[in-house]
């Protein structure tokens, strides 16, 4: 009798554990579906009123579905699947917002993680100075890329773009703190000699330079517009990403920038002349 009681107690514990597991599973599945529903509606640019009409439910019911407060019926799930052309398996088992983080592939450089907006167009992520260290470590992580701040540039042609905040004075008159909008380069063969690029490398991190490719030596010569900075080379194998200049956002008056640039150059010339004079005509 004691053994039967113990056995019955074990069965009760198992049933309790199973019931708890089933409850948690249904709860998480409901939240998963809710997040997918909200993401799909935003991705397709639909209001709650528009979607609720297509689903043949009230706007209040849709709001409850999106917050995970109410479980959708099987019939409603099928309607959502048909409206967005998404399988029930994906709708219930996958996080669609992560699935929408696309991957751009190319033959020379590494796989590129990008994110897309509600119209399935590539976002323009901004890599500011504070984000550089994280970008170098997590540039291949779609979730990290999705979490970067986004910027919008009206009328920009189709393509994959990213914004980079530049720092230092190696590319004057472009001032430190300016944001360079660049398009992604898929192959070293597409690099135009003496054009400007943001180069991502394991040795130098994120740099903005004028680039001259040497396909025989499989290397890039990186040149600063400010002549006091010497040019240097890096190998193709060291390059993680390369982005061609498209436009830039500057937060300083351009006339002030040019004046400062020329003043700095004149001061540097005076310094060199004085050095030469002291060598040629010692006191």
Secondary structure, DSSP 8 states (H G I E B T S, - for coil): -HHHHHHHHHHHHHHHHHHHHHHHHHHHHHHHHHHHHHHHHHHTT--HHHHHHHHTS-HHHHHHHHTTSS---HHHHHHHHHHHT--HHHHHHS-HHHHTS-EE--SSS--EE--B-TTS-B-EEEE-GGGHHHHHHHTT-HHHHHHS-EE--TT--SS-EEEEE--SSTTTTS-TT-EEEEEE---GGG--TTEEEEEEETTTEEEEEEEEEETTTTEEEEE-SSTTS--EEEEGGGEEEEEEEEEEE--S-HHHHHHHHHHHHHHHHHHHHHHHHHHHS--
